[in-house]
Amino acid sequence: MARRALRSERAASAGGTNWLYDAMQEDIAERLDFMRFDPQTALLIGAETGQLAHLVEAQGTRVRTFPELDEEQPLPVEGVELLISLARLDTVNDLPGALIHSRNALSPGGLMIAQIVGAGSLLTLRQIMLAADGDLPAARIHPQIDDRAATALLQRAGFSKQVVDTHKLTVRYSSLDRLVSDLREQALTSVLRSPAPQIGKAALARAKARFEEMRKDDGKVTETFNILTLTAWR
């Protein structure tokens, strides 16, 4: 958790783009509006939830915000009617435990909405890193789950109702450096518990060569983010 918090602080201080978190917040806001859900209390998890916090507070809801989630410890609150988690459950090492803690923080009938970067994301980066590592592939991207696995985990955690859906975001990049910088600016890099091996000059050259091979007619390369939305009730 400390490493993620440090990355979030660095990303915020860098003043870079947060387009992914902005898109997540807008999507969750639309869902809440559609559901006509009017909670008295809410807990928002994620350092990037500022816009959503202001929106929920404007409806008269008492809001608490935690920048990070420690899956090894129960949340220090209970009885909240709404819990929102923004891109935190996808990088924990004990997802079942984190979901149980999230459920326990809710009041009976309380609602959790969590968005994560799910399976099928960052396929371009995966191909580039495989080319860079050559015959010695290394773990560089956190394991990702799909909608079926997410539904099963919600059931296992004891939620009474579960709905998991996916929507896709695509981004075009003109260079590998821009792709990596974009991920770093949003605290999406170095999420593994054990740091990945350093990329040497030869590996970097292979990575850039693979990026060049993937360019389309407009000179850019497409990266994909599959956003899973976990909606569940206690």
Order of alpha helices (4+ residues) and beta strands (2+ residues): alpha-alpha-beta-alpha-beta-beta-alpha-beta-alpha-alpha-beta-alpha-alpha-beta
